[in-house]
Amino acid sequence: MKTLTLAAALFVPMALPAQANVAQLAANANVIGGLIAVSSIRDLSFGTVPKGVATTVAPNAATAGAWQVAGSANADVSITFTLPVVLTNIQALPGSTMPITFLATSARWRRATNDPTGANVFDPNLGVNGRLGPPPNPTLYIWLGGQVNPALTAKPGIYVGTAIVTLVYL
């Protein structure tokens, strides 16, 4: 007896791939943050001050306090201060102080250029928003002046205080 083997092909209909139109776009983000490096360039110095005579140092004076800030290029920052209200005599008896004030025009900031001429004037009591410089110089400079007013009875000696600048990325 002969055996007959039948083979059948099974055809399954397959969907043809749909035609696709493709477009693309770039996704990007400018991440800021990281470090902000603040360096003191110069202390605010009133020099020799006569008793009873108010003495002012402008923020563009050679004796104004100065800082250099480095961070992310073109980043916006908040600039705020913690300012002293008195300077303390470190050579006299405890309690010997002299008032110090900061006027609405006592501070300046400028991006990328270490020159207070033409810099942005601001009130250090209120703070301000500033901007770091563009590449290749992502820096910002800050200058601080002020006014001291020693009493006629002020004790002779060296008076000191601390002004703190704080910068935060916006």
VOPA-573764 format. One record per residue: residue number from 1; residue in three letters; z, y, x of N, C-alpha, C, O in turn. Coordinates in Angstrom, 1 decimal, always signed. Each point is the difference from the previous one (the first is absolute). Example, Ala and Ser with C-alpha at 12.3 -4.5 7.8 and 13.67 -1.06 7.14 Angstrom:
<atoms>
1, Ala, +7.8, -5.7, +13.2, +0.0, +1.2, -0.9, +0.0, +1.2, +0.9, +0.7, +0.0, +1.0
2, Ser, -1.4, +1.1, -1.4, +0.0, +1.1, +0.9, +0.8, +1.1, -0.8, +0.1, +1.1, +0.5
</atoms>
This chain:
<atoms>
1, Met, +0.0, -1.1, +0.8, +0.0, +1.1, -0.8, +0.0, +1.2, +0.9, +0.7, +0.1, +1.0
2, Lys, -1.5, +0.8, -1.4, -0.1, +1.2, +0.8, +0.9, +1.1, -0.6, +0.1, +0.1, -1.2
3, Thr, +0.5, +0.7, +2.1, +0.9, +1.1, -0.4, -0.8, +1.3, +0.2, -0.6, +0.2, +1.0
4, Leu, +0.7, +0.5, -2.0, -0.7, +1.3, +0.0, +1.1, +1.1, +0.1, +0.9, +0.1, -0.9
5, Thr, -1.0, +0.7, +1.9, +0.9, +1.1, +0.1, -0.7, +1.3, -0.3, -1.1, +0.3, +0.5
6, Leu, +1.7, +0.4, -1.4, -0.5, +1.3, -0.4, +0.8, +1.1, +0.6, +1.3, +0.0, -0.1
7, Ala, -1.9, +0.9, +0.6, +0.7, +1.2, +0.5, -0.5, +1.2, -0.8, -1.1, +0.2, -0.3
8, Ala, +2.1, +0.5, -0.1, -0.3, +1.2, -0.8, +0.5, +1.2, +0.7, +1.1, +0.0, +0.5
9, Ala, -1.8, +1.0, -0.5, +0.4, +1.3, +0.6, +0.6, +0.8, -1.1, -0.5, +0.2, -1.1
10, Leu, +1.6, +0.3, +1.4, +0.7, +0.8, -0.9, -0.1, +1.5, +0.4, +0.4, +0.3, +1.1
11, Phe, -1.0, +0.4, -1.9, -0.2, +1.4, +0.3, +0.9, +0.9, -0.8, +0.1, -0.1, -1.3
12, Val, +0.7, +0.9, +1.9, +0.9, +0.9, -0.6, -0.5, +1.4, +0.2, -0.2, +0.4, +1.1
13, Pro, -0.1, +0.3, -2.2, -0.5, +1.3, +0.2, +1.1, +0.9, +0.7, +1.1, +0.0, -0.4
14, Met, -1.6, +0.8, +1.4, +0.9, +0.9, +0.7, -0.3, +1.4, -0.3, -1.2, +0.3, -0.2
15, Ala, +2.2, +0.5, +0.1, -0.3, +1.5, -0.3, -0.6, +0.6, +1.3, +0.5, -0.3, +1.1
16, Leu, -1.5, +1.1, -1.3, -0.5, +0.7, +1.1, +0.9, +1.1, +0.4, +0.6, +0.7, -0.9
17, Pro, -0.5, -0.4, +2.2, +0.9, +1.1, +0.3, -0.5, +1.3, -0.6, -1.2, +0.3, +0.0
18, Ala, +2.1, +0.5, -0.5, -0.3, +1.3, -0.6, -0.3, +1.0, +1.2, +0.5, -0.1, +1.0
19, Gln, -1.4, +0.9, -1.3, -0.3, +1.0, +1.0, +1.1, +1.0, +0.0, +0.5, +0.4, -1.0
20, Ala, -0.1, +0.0, +2.2, +1.1, +1.0, +0.2, -0.4, +1.2, +0.7, -0.8, +0.0, +0.9
21, Asn, +1.3, +1.1, -1.4, -0.2, +1.3, +0.7, +1.3, +0.3, +0.7, +1.1, +0.0, -0.7
22, Val, -1.1, +0.2, +1.9, +1.2, +0.2, +0.8, +0.0, +1.4, +0.6, -1.0, +0.5, +0.5
23, Ala, +2.2, +0.1, -0.6, +0.2, +1.3, +0.6, +1.4, +0.0, +0.7, +0.8, -0.8, -0.4
24, Gln, -0.7, +1.5, +1.4, +1.3, +0.0, +0.7, +0.5, +1.4, +0.3, -0.8, +1.0, +0.0
25, Leu, +2.1, -0.9, +0.2, +0.6, +1.3, +0.4, +1.0, -0.3, +1.1, +0.5, -1.2, +0.1
26, Ala, -0.1, +2.2, +0.6, +1.0, -0.2, +1.0, +1.3, +0.4, -0.6, +0.1, +0.9, -0.7
27, Ala, +0.9, -1.7, +1.1, +1.4, +0.3, -0.4, +0.7, +0.5, +1.2, -0.1, -0.6, +1.1
28, Asn, +0.7, +1.8, -1.1, +0.7, +0.5, +1.2, +1.2, +0.7, -0.4, +0.2, +0.4, -1.2
29, Ala, +0.7, -0.2, +2.1, +1.3, +0.7, -0.2, +0.4, +0.6, +1.3, -0.2, -0.6, +1.1
30, Asn, +0.7, +1.8, -1.2, +0.6, +0.7, +1.1, +1.5, -0.2, -0.1, +0.6, +0.7, -0.7
31, Val, -0.1, -1.6, +1.5, +1.5, -0.3, +0.0, +0.6, +1.0, +1.0, -0.3, +0.0, +1.2
32, Ile, +1.3, +0.8, -1.7, +0.7, +0.8, +0.9, +1.4, -0.6, +0.0, +0.4, -0.9, -0.7
33, Gly, +0.4, +1.5, +1.6, +1.3, -0.5, +0.1, +0.2, -0.3, +1.5, -0.5, +0.6, +0.9
34, Gly, +1.3, -1.6, -0.7, +0.3, -0.3, +1.4, +0.9, +1.1, +0.5, +0.8, +0.6, -0.7
35, Leu, -0.9, -0.3, +1.9, +1.0, +0.9, +0.7, -0.5, +1.4, -0.1, -1.2, +0.3, +0.0
36, Ile, +2.2, +0.5, -0.1, -0.2, +1.5, +0.2, +0.9, +0.3, +1.2, +1.2, -0.2, +0.0
37, Ala, -1.8, +0.6, +1.1, +0.8, +0.3, +1.2, +0.2, +1.5, +0.1, -1.0, +0.8, +0.0
38, Val, +2.2, -0.4, +0.0, +0.4, +1.4, +0.1, +0.6, +0.3, +1.4, +1.0, -0.7, +0.4
39, Ser, -1.5, +1.6, +0.3, +0.5, +0.4, +1.3, +0.4, +1.4, +0.1, -0.7, +0.9, -0.5
40, Ser, +1.9, -0.6, +1.0, +0.4, +1.4, +0.2, -0.8, +0.6, +1.2, +0.0, -0.6, +1.1
41, Ile, -0.6, +1.7, -1.3, -0.7, +0.7, +1.1, +1.0, +1.0, +0.6, +0.0, +0.2, +1.2
42, Arg, +0.7, +0.6, -2.0, +0.8, +1.1, +0.5, +1.1, +0.3, -1.0, -0.2, -0.1, -1.3
43, Asp, +1.4, +0.4, +1.8, +1.1, +0.4, -0.9, -0.1, +1.4, -0.5, -0.7, +0.8, +0.7
44, Leu, +1.2, -0.5, -1.8, +0.1, +1.4, -0.5, +1.0, +0.7, +0.8, +1.2, -0.4, +0.0
45, Ser, -1.6, +1.5, +0.7, +1.0, +0.7, +0.9, +0.0, +1.5, -0.3, -1.1, +0.6, +0.0
46, Phe, +2.3, -0.1, -0.3, +0.2, +1.4, -0.3, +0.3, +0.8, +1.2, +0.0, +1.2, +0.0
47, Gly, +0.2, -1.9, +1.1, +0.3, +0.7, +1.3, +1.4, +0.7, -0.1, +0.9, -0.5, -0.7
48, Thr, -0.7, +1.6, +1.4, +1.2, +0.7, +0.0, +0.0, +0.9, -1.2, -0.9, +0.8, -0.2
49, Val, +2.0, -0.9, -0.6, +0.1, +0.7, -1.3, +1.2, +1.0, +0.1, +1.1, -0.5, +0.2
50, Pro, -1.3, +1.8, -0.4, +1.2, +0.9, +0.0, +0.8, -0.2, -1.3, -0.5, -0.3, -1.1
51, Lys, +1.8, +0.5, +1.3, +0.9, -0.1, -1.2, -0.4, +1.0, -1.0, -0.4, +1.2, +0.3
52, Gly, +0.4, -1.5, -1.6, -0.3, +0.9, -1.1, -1.4, +0.3, -0.2, -0.4, +0.9, -0.8
53, Val, -0.5, -1.5, +1.5, -1.5, +0.3, +0.0, -0.7, -1.2, -0.5, -0.1, -1.0, +0.7
54, Ala, -0.5, +1.1, -1.9, -0.9, -1.1, -0.5, -1.2, -0.2, +0.9, -0.6, +1.0, +0.4
55, Thr, +0.3, -2.2, +0.0, -1.1, -0.3, +0.9, -0.9, -1.0, -0.7, +0.5, -1.1, -0.4
56, Thr, -1.8, +1.4, +0.4, -1.0, -0.9, -0.6, -0.9, -0.6, +1.0, -0.5, +0.7, +0.9
57, Val, +0.1, -1.9, -1.1, -1.0, -0.7, +0.8, -1.1, -0.4, -1.0, +0.3, -0.7, -1.0
58, Ala, -1.5, +1.3, +1.1, -1.1, -0.4, -0.9, -0.5, -1.4, +0.3, +0.1, -0.4, +1.2
59, Pro, -0.7, -0.3, -2.1, -0.5, -1.3, +0.2, -1.2, -0.1, +1.0, -0.3, -1.0, +0.6
60, Asn, -0.3, +2.2, -0.3, -1.1, +0.0, +1.0, +0.4, +0.6, +1.3, -0.8, +0.3, +0.9
61, Ala, +2.1, -0.1, -0.7, +0.6, +0.5, +1.3, +0.0, -1.2, +1.0, +0.1, -1.2, -0.4
62, Ala, -0.1, +1.6, +1.6, +0.1, -1.0, +1.1, +1.3, -0.7, +0.0, +0.1, -1.1, +0.6
63, Thr, +1.0, +1.6, -1.2, +1.3, -0.7, -0.1, +0.2, -0.7, -1.3, +1.2, -0.4, -0.2
64, Ala, -2.2, +0.3, -0.7, +0.2, -0.7, -1.2, +0.1, -1.5, +0.2, -0.5, -0.5, +1.0
65, Gly, +1.2, -0.2, -1.9, +0.1, -1.4, +0.1, -1.4, -0.6, -0.3, -0.8, +0.6, -0.8
66, Ala, +0.5, -1.7, +1.5, -1.4, -0.6, -0.2, +0.1, -1.5, +0.0, +0.7, -0.6, +0.8
67, Trp, -1.5, -0.1, -1.7, -0.1, -1.4, +0.0, -1.5, -0.4, +0.0, -0.8, +0.8, -0.5
68, Gln, +0.5, -2.0, +1.0, -1.3, -0.6, -0.1, +0.2, -1.3, -0.8, +0.9, -0.8, +0.2
69, Val, -1.8, +0.6, -1.2, +0.0, -1.1, -0.8, -1.3, -0.8, +0.1, -1.1, +0.6, +0.0
70, Ala, +1.2, -1.9, +0.2, -1.2, -0.9, +0.1, +0.1, -1.0, -1.0, +1.1, -0.6, -0.3
71, Gly, -2.2, +0.2, -0.4, +0.0, -1.0, -1.0, -1.4, -0.4, -0.4, -0.9, +0.1, +0.8
72, Ser, +0.8, -0.5, -2.1, -1.3, -0.4, -0.5, -1.0, +1.2, -0.2, +0.4, +1.0, -0.6
73, Ala, -1.6, -1.1, +1.1, -1.0, +1.1, +0.0, -0.2, +0.4, -1.5, -0.1, -0.8, -0.9
74, Asn, +0.1, +2.1, +0.7, -0.3, +0.6, -1.3, +1.0, -0.3, -1.1, -0.3, +0.2, -1.1
75, Ala, +1.5, -0.7, +1.5, +1.0, -0.4, -1.0, +0.7, +1.3, -0.4, +0.3, +0.8, +0.8
76, Asp, +0.1, -0.8, -2.1, +0.8, +1.1, -0.6, +1.5, -0.4, +0.2, +0.3, -1.2, -0.2
77, Val, +0.5, +2.2, +0.6, +1.4, -0.3, +0.2, +0.8, +1.1, -0.7, -0.4, +1.1, -0.2
78, Ser, +1.7, -1.5, -0.1, +0.9, +1.0, -0.5, +0.9, +0.4, +1.3, +0.4, -0.9, +0.7
79, Ile, -0.2, +2.2, -0.6, +0.8, +0.5, +1.1, +1.2, +0.7, -0.6, -0.1, +0.9, -0.7
80, Thr, +1.3, -1.4, +1.1, +1.3, +0.5, -0.5, +0.9, +0.2, +1.2, -0.1, -0.7, +1.0
81, Phe, +1.1, +1.6, -1.2, +1.0, +0.2, +1.0, +1.4, -0.2, -0.5, +0.3, +0.2, -1.2
82, Thr, +0.6, -0.5, +2.1, +1.4, +0.1, -0.2, +0.4, +1.1, +1.0, -0.1, -0.2, +1.2
83, Leu, +0.5, +1.3, -1.7, +0.3, +1.2, +0.8, +1.5, +0.3, +0.1, +0.7, -0.1, -1.0
84, Pro, -0.3, +0.6, +2.1, +1.4, +0.4, +0.1, +0.2, +1.3, -0.6, -0.9, +0.8, -0.2
85, Val, +2.1, -0.5, -0.3, +0.3, +1.3, -0.6, +0.9, +0.8, +1.0, +0.1, +1.2, -0.1
86, Val, +0.4, -1.9, +1.1, +0.8, +0.7, +1.1, -0.4, -0.7, +1.3, -0.3, -1.2, +0.1
87, Leu, +0.5, +2.0, +1.0, +0.0, -0.6, +1.3, +1.4, +0.0, +0.5, +0.8, +0.9, -0.3
88, Thr, -0.4, -1.9, +1.1, +1.4, -0.1, +0.4, +0.1, +0.3, +1.5, -0.8, -0.5, +0.8
89, Asn, +1.8, +1.3, -0.4, +0.2, +0.3, +1.4, +0.6, -1.2, +0.7, +1.1, -0.4, -0.4
90, Ile, -1.7, -0.1, +1.4, +0.5, -1.2, +0.6, +0.9, +0.3, +1.2, +0.5, -0.9, +0.7
91, Gln, -0.3, +2.2, -0.4, +0.9, +0.4, +1.0, +1.3, +0.7, -0.4, +0.9, +0.1, +0.7
92, Ala, -0.9, +0.3, -2.0, +1.2, +0.7, -0.5, +0.9, -1.0, -0.8, -0.3, -1.2, -0.2
93, Leu, +1.4, +1.7, -0.4, +0.8, -0.8, -0.8, -0.7, -0.5, -1.2, -0.9, +0.6, -0.5
94, Pro, +1.3, -1.8, +0.0, -0.6, -0.5, -1.3, +0.0, +1.0, -1.1, +0.9, +0.8, -0.1
95, Gly, -2.0, -0.8, -0.6, -0.1, +1.0, -1.1, -0.8, +1.2, +0.3, -0.2, +0.9, -0.9
96, Ser, -0.2, -0.7, +2.1, -0.8, +1.1, +0.4, -1.5, -0.3, -0.3, -0.7, -0.8, +0.6
97, Thr, +0.2, +1.5, -1.7, -1.4, -0.2, -0.4, -0.7, +1.3, -0.2, +0.6, +1.0, +0.0
98, Met, -1.9, -1.2, -0.1, -0.9, +1.2, -0.3, -1.0, -0.4, -1.0, -0.6, -1.1, +0.1
99, Pro, +0.4, +1.9, -1.2, -1.0, -0.4, -1.0, -1.4, +0.0, +0.5, -0.4, +0.8, +0.8
100, Ile, -0.4, -1.7, -1.3, -1.4, -0.1, +0.3, -0.7, -0.1, -1.4, +0.4, -0.8, -0.8
101, Thr, -1.5, +1.5, +0.7, -0.8, -0.1, -1.2, -1.5, -0.2, +0.3, -0.4, +0.3, +1.1
102, Phe, -0.3, -0.9, -2.1, -1.4, -0.2, +0.2, -0.7, +0.6, -1.2, +0.2, -0.3, -1.2
103, Leu, -1.1, +1.3, +1.5, -0.7, +0.8, -1.0, -1.1, -0.8, -0.6, -0.4, -1.1, +0.5
104, Ala, -0.2, +1.6, -1.5, -1.2, -0.6, -0.7, -1.2, -0.1, +0.9, -0.9, -0.8, -0.3
105, Thr, +0.9, +1.5, +1.4, -1.1, +0.0, +0.9, +0.4, -0.6, +1.4, -0.7, +0.3, +1.0
106, Ser, +1.8, -1.0, -0.9, +0.5, -0.5, +1.3, -0.6, -1.2, +0.5, +0.3, -0.5, +1.1
107, Ala, -1.3, -0.1, -1.8, -0.6, -1.3, +0.5, -1.5, +0.1, -0.1, -0.5, +0.7, -0.9
108, Arg, -0.2, -1.5, +1.7, -1.4, -0.1, +0.0, -0.4, -1.4, +0.3, +0.7, -0.7, +0.7
109, Trp, -1.8, +0.2, -1.2, -0.6, -1.2, +0.4, -1.5, +0.1, +0.2, -0.7, +0.9, -0.6
110, Arg, +0.2, -1.8, +1.4, -1.5, +0.1, +0.3, -0.4, -1.4, +0.4, +0.7, -0.7, +0.8
111, Arg, -1.9, +0.2, -1.3, -0.5, -1.3, +0.4, -0.8, +0.1, +1.2, -0.8, +0.9, +0.2
112, Ala, +1.0, -1.9, +0.7, -0.8, -0.2, +1.2, +0.0, +1.0, +1.1, -0.4, -0.3, +1.1
113, Thr, +0.9, +1.5, -1.3, +0.0, +1.0, +1.0, +1.4, +0.6, +0.3, +0.7, +0.5, -1.0
114, Asn, -0.3, -0.5, +2.2, +1.3, +0.5, +0.4, +0.0, +1.5, +0.3, +0.0, +0.4, +1.1
115, Asp, -0.2, +0.3, -2.2, +0.0, +1.5, +0.1, +0.4, +0.5, -1.4, -0.6, -0.2, -1.0
116, Pro, +1.8, +0.9, +1.0, +0.5, +0.5, -1.3, -0.9, +1.2, -0.6, +0.2, +0.4, -1.2
117, Thr, -1.0, +0.2, +2.0, -0.9, +1.1, -0.5, -0.9, -0.6, -1.0, -0.8, -0.9, +0.3
118, Gly, +0.9, +1.5, -1.5, -0.9, -0.5, -1.1, +0.5, -1.3, -0.7, -0.7, -0.5, -0.9
119, Ala, +1.9, +0.1, +1.3, +0.6, -1.2, -0.7, +0.5, +0.3, -1.4, +0.1, +1.2, -0.3
120, Asn, +0.1, -2.2, -0.5, +0.5, +0.1, -1.3, +1.5, +0.4, -0.1, +0.8, -0.7, +0.5
121, Val, -0.5, +1.9, -1.1, +1.3, +0.5, -0.1, +0.7, -0.7, -1.2, -0.6, -0.1, -1.0
122, Phe, +1.9, -0.3, +1.2, +0.7, -0.5, -1.2, +1.5, +0.2, +0.2, +0.5, +0.4, +1.1
123, Asp, +0.2, -0.6, -2.2, +1.5, +0.2, -0.1, +0.6, -1.3, +0.4, -0.1, -1.0, -0.7
124, Pro, +0.8, +0.9, +1.8, +0.7, -1.2, +0.5, +1.1, -0.5, -1.0, +0.4, -1.1, +0.0
125, Asn, +0.1, +2.1, -0.8, +1.0, -0.4, -0.9, -0.5, -0.8, -1.2, +0.7, -0.8, -0.7
126, Leu, -2.0, +0.9, +0.5, -0.7, -0.7, -1.1, -0.9, -1.2, +0.4, -0.1, -0.9, -0.7
127, Gly, -0.4, +1.0, +1.9, -0.9, -1.0, +0.5, -1.4, +0.2, -0.5, -0.2, +1.0, -0.7
128, Val, -0.7, -1.9, +1.1, -1.4, +0.2, -0.3, -0.7, -1.3, +0.2, +0.5, -0.9, +0.7
129, Asn, -1.7, +0.8, -1.2, -0.9, -1.2, +0.3, -1.0, +0.5, +1.1, -0.5, +1.1, -0.1
130, Gly, +0.3, -2.0, +1.0, -0.9, +0.3, +1.1, -1.0, -1.1, +0.2, +0.1, -1.0, -0.7
131, Arg, -1.0, +1.1, +1.7, -1.0, -1.1, +0.2, -0.1, -0.2, +1.5, -0.2, +1.0, +0.8
132, Leu, +0.2, -2.2, -0.4, -0.3, -0.4, +1.4, -1.4, +0.3, +0.4, -0.9, +0.0, -0.9
133, Gly, +0.6, +0.2, +2.1, -1.4, +0.3, +0.5, -0.9, -1.2, -0.2, +0.4, -1.1, -0.1
134, Pro, -1.7, +1.4, +0.2, -1.0, -1.1, +0.0, -0.1, -0.7, +1.3, +0.5, +0.4, +1.0
135, Pro, -1.2, -1.6, -1.0, -0.2, -0.7, +1.3, -0.8, +0.9, +0.8, -0.8, +0.8, -0.5
136, Pro, +0.9, -0.8, +1.8, +0.9, -0.8, +0.8, +1.4, +0.6, +0.3, +0.7, -0.5, +0.8
137, Asn, -0.4, +1.5, -1.6, +1.3, +0.7, +0.3, +0.9, +0.0, -1.3, +0.1, +1.1, -0.6
138, Pro, +0.4, -2.2, +0.1, +0.8, +0.0, -1.2, +1.4, +0.5, +0.2, +1.0, -0.7, -0.1
139, Thr, -0.9, +2.0, +0.4, +1.3, +0.7, +0.2, +0.2, +1.1, -0.9, -0.9, +0.5, -0.7
140, Leu, +2.1, +0.0, +0.7, +0.4, +1.1, -0.8, +1.1, +0.7, +0.8, +0.9, -0.7, +0.6
141, Tyr, -0.9, +2.0, -0.6, +1.0, +0.8, +0.8, +0.9, +0.8, -1.0, -0.6, +0.5, -1.0
142, Ile, +1.9, -0.4, +1.3, +0.9, +0.8, -0.8, +0.8, +0.9, +0.8, +0.4, -0.3, +1.1
143, Trp, -0.3, +1.6, -1.5, +0.8, +1.0, +0.7, +1.1, +0.5, -0.9, -0.2, +0.2, -1.2
144, Leu, +1.4, +0.1, +1.7, +1.1, +0.5, -0.7, +0.6, +1.2, +0.7, +0.4, -0.1, +1.1
145, Gly, -0.2, +1.2, -1.9, +0.7, +1.1, +0.5, +1.2, +0.2, -0.9, +0.3, -0.9, -0.8
146, Gly, +0.4, +2.0, +1.0, +1.3, +0.2, -0.8, +0.6, +1.3, +0.3, -0.5, +0.8, +0.8
147, Gln, +1.7, -0.6, -1.3, +0.7, +1.2, +0.3, +1.5, -0.3, +0.1, +0.6, -0.7, -0.9
148, Val, +0.0, +1.2, +1.9, +1.5, -0.1, +0.2, +0.6, +1.4, -0.1, -0.6, +1.0, +0.3
149, Asn, +1.8, -0.9, -0.8, +0.7, +1.2, -0.2, +1.5, -0.1, +0.4, +0.8, -0.2, -0.8
150, Pro, -0.6, +0.4, +2.1, +1.4, -0.1, +0.5, +0.9, +1.1, -0.5, -0.5, +1.2, +0.0
151, Ala, +1.7, -1.5, -0.4, +0.9, +1.1, -0.4, +0.4, +0.8, +1.2, -0.1, -0.4, +1.2
152, Leu, +0.7, +1.6, -1.4, +0.5, +0.8, +1.1, +1.1, -0.7, +0.7, +0.3, +0.3, +1.2
153, Thr, +0.4, -1.2, -1.9, +1.1, -0.7, +0.6, -0.4, -1.4, +0.5, +0.9, -0.8, +0.3
154, Ala, -2.1, +0.5, -0.2, -0.5, -1.3, +0.5, +0.5, -0.3, +1.4, +0.0, +0.9, +0.9
155, Lys, +0.5, -2.1, -0.7, +0.4, -0.4, +1.4, -1.2, -0.2, +0.9, -1.0, -0.5, -0.5
156, Pro, +1.1, +0.9, +1.7, -1.1, -0.2, +0.9, -0.1, -1.5, +0.3, +0.9, -0.8, -0.1
157, Gly, -2.1, +0.4, +0.4, -0.3, -1.4, +0.3, -1.3, -0.5, -0.5, -0.8, +0.8, -0.5
158, Ile, +0.6, -2.1, +0.6, -1.3, -0.6, -0.4, +0.2, -0.6, -1.4, +0.9, -0.8, -0.2
159, Tyr, -1.8, +1.2, -0.7, +0.1, -0.5, -1.4, -1.2, -1.0, -0.2, -1.1, +0.3, +0.4
160, Val, +1.4, -1.4, -1.0, -1.0, -1.0, -0.2, +0.0, -0.5, -1.4, +1.1, +0.1, -0.7
161, Gly, -2.2, -0.7, +0.2, -0.1, -0.6, -1.3, -1.2, -0.9, +0.1, -0.7, -0.1, +1.0
162, Thr, +0.5, -0.7, -2.1, -1.1, -0.9, +0.0, -0.9, +0.2, -1.2, +0.5, +0.0, -1.1
163, Ala, -1.8, +0.1, +1.3, -1.0, +0.1, -1.1, -0.7, -1.4, +0.1, -0.5, -0.3, +1.0
164, Ile, +0.4, -0.3, -2.2, -0.7, -1.3, +0.0, -1.2, +0.1, -0.9, +0.1, +0.5, -1.1
165, Val, -1.2, -0.9, +1.6, -1.3, -0.1, -0.8, -0.2, -1.4, -0.4, +0.1, -0.9, +0.8
166, Thr, -0.5, +0.7, -2.1, -0.4, -1.3, -0.5, -1.4, +0.0, -0.6, -0.3, +0.9, -0.7
167, Leu, -0.5, -1.9, +1.1, -1.3, -0.1, -0.5, -0.2, -1.4, -0.7, +0.5, -1.0, +0.5
168, Val, -1.1, +1.1, -1.6, -0.3, -1.2, -0.8, -1.4, +0.0, -0.5, -0.5, +1.0, -0.5
169, Tyr, -0.2, -2.2, +0.6, -1.4, -0.1, -0.5, +0.1, +0.2, -1.5, +0.8, -0.5, -0.7
170, Leu, -1.8, +1.2, +0.2, -0.2, +0.2, -1.5, -0.9, -1.1, -0.5, -0.2, +0.0, -1.2
</atoms>
